[in-house]
Amino acid sequence: MINDYHAFITHLKRTGRIKLLPLVLRELKVRAARAKKLAPMMETVSENPSLISGWRKLENGILTDNTGKRALIDIYKKIIA
């Protein structure tokens, strides 16, 4: 990440690369969105009533699902199979 934006813009101007600034901004936005998406997340019934009961946790790209909805889906799959 860029720590000193003023120095970075000065460097781009000095080297004649100021036209790269929109591309750099786009890349920073993509990285921020990716970091937000991969950030640890805990979801409970109070936040998402469709879970019925329990919680869901996303951490390090692994979803741990301990909800009533998941249990109902598992029961349904066992009955159908």
N, C-alpha and C positions, 0 to 999 in steps of 0.2 A: 504494500500500500504506500501511498504518497503521504509523507509526514509534513512536508513544507510546501504548500501549494504555490506560494509566491516564488520560491526558488525554482520550482518546477516550470512555471510559466516563463520565468526569466530565462531559464535554460532553453526552452522551446523557441523563444524569440531570438536568442543569441545564435542558435544553430539553424534558424530558418525553418523550423518544423512546427510553427504555430498552427498550421492546418490540421495537425494530428490531434488537436485538443478535443474536437467532438468525438473522435474515436476513443480517446482515453476516457472521456466522460461516460460513453456508452459501456465500455468495459468495466468501469468502476460500478456502474449501476447493476450490471449482470452479476458481478462478484458479490455485491451486497445482497441481491435477491437470492443468490445461491446460498450464501451464509445464513440468511433468514430461514430459508427452506430447510436447511440441514441442522438448524439449531434444535436443541432438545425441547420437546413439547409434551405437556401433560394435559389431557383433556378429560373432564369429568361430566357427569350428568347435568350438573348445574350450568355448564357452558354449552352442552349439546344434548338436548332432551331426547334425540333419536337413539341415544345409546341405551336407553331403558334403565340400566343400572350399571354400576362399576366404573371403570376408567380405561383409558388408552394412553400409552406412553410411547413416544417416538424419540429414540436416542441412538446416536451413531448409525443411523440408517436402518435400525431394527425397530419394528413395531411390535409392542407387547400389548395384546388386546385381552382385557379381563372385563368384558362387558356382558350384560344380559343379552344384548342383541347378537353377539357372537355365539353365545351359548344356544340361543334359539335357532340360529342358522345351522350350527352343528347338529342339533337334534333333527331339524328338517332334512338335512343331507343324509343322516342315518336312516330315517324313515323311507325316503325315496329310493335309496340304494338297495 
